[in-house]
């Protein structure tokens, strides 16, 4: 247990916050050293800034901050690949302790990234420290929390195309065989800027945007009601906003984010959503722009997949538990590897992702390491 706490504490203490992408080179070096110790030959690959200009949804906040992808291999012709991300979302509020200083209470370890997904990195390290003379490939990527830029670069520019892939997003004790997609965008509402003391002569873009967002929320809630259970999308408006910076001005421009999930196989949402937003804007007389910043479709692996069956067998063996095999509501990076058979099993629980006081069970990190070990040995 002490090894788990020590390694996890070191990983959590590196504040790999995304956006904007802090301390990535420090984390890359730590992971290189950690996994070199268990016999992997590690290589580091920096993502060019012009690639990030085109693909990072929070551009230009990435500029001047290096992005590093790590690839590690042991043995000839690896059959199984583990892909884990090392970035974390911002800590947010309502923490009872420092989110980047690991706090242990009983079996729970608290800190940003413990469940999503630095705990899984520890599980993989433990598994690889025990197996001998096996062929395995791993990758550690940044920017999963901003649409998967690291894995996109890994697949498209480094041409990594494994047959079988394991991801470590929070799912314990169950298995994800696919995930929903995500459409991300920014809606800019235009008003008329004037002096705040003559507010009635202007048009407050913040108020216009607020009314617009509420109407969009109502429209999407109505549309989603008819979706089948397990296939129901979600929408989040205003996760971040861009607006005025002075109370002496009536804001003439106010922007809010647009984030909505899409079930696997649904690849038409960019056009559909443009039509919905445009129709509501015309009905309300709102002047706006809608910028689609990324669309990552959903993904699903067949239940007949060799990897699904092996993973299910290993969970059953190590946990004496019959896992469910479902499509995750949370997107992960399997979508960038369409020819791969991919499953997700991680030590974190899904409801711990992105919340204040995020935590993971220390025992589950160890249990998941044994599942990983079983999968590796099965290949």
ABEGO torsion letter per residue (X at the ends): XAAAAAAAAAAAABBBBOOAGBGAAAAAAAAAAAAAAAGBBBBBBBBBAAAAAAABAAOAAABGBBBBBBBBBBEBGBABBBBBBABBBBAEBGBABBAABBBBBEABBBEBGAAOAAAAAAAAAAAAAABBGBBBBBBBBBGAAAGGAAAAAAAAAAGBBBABBBBABBAOABBBAEBBBBBBBBBBBBBBBBBAAAAAABBBAAAAAAAAAAAAAAAAAAAAAABBBGABBBBBBGABBBBBABAABBBABBBBBBBBBBBBGBAAAAAAAAAAAAAAAAAAGBBBBBBBABBBBBBBBBAABAAAAAAAAAAAAAAGBBBBBBBBABBBAAAABAABBBBBBBABBAAABGBBGBBBBAAAAAAAAAAAAAAAAAX
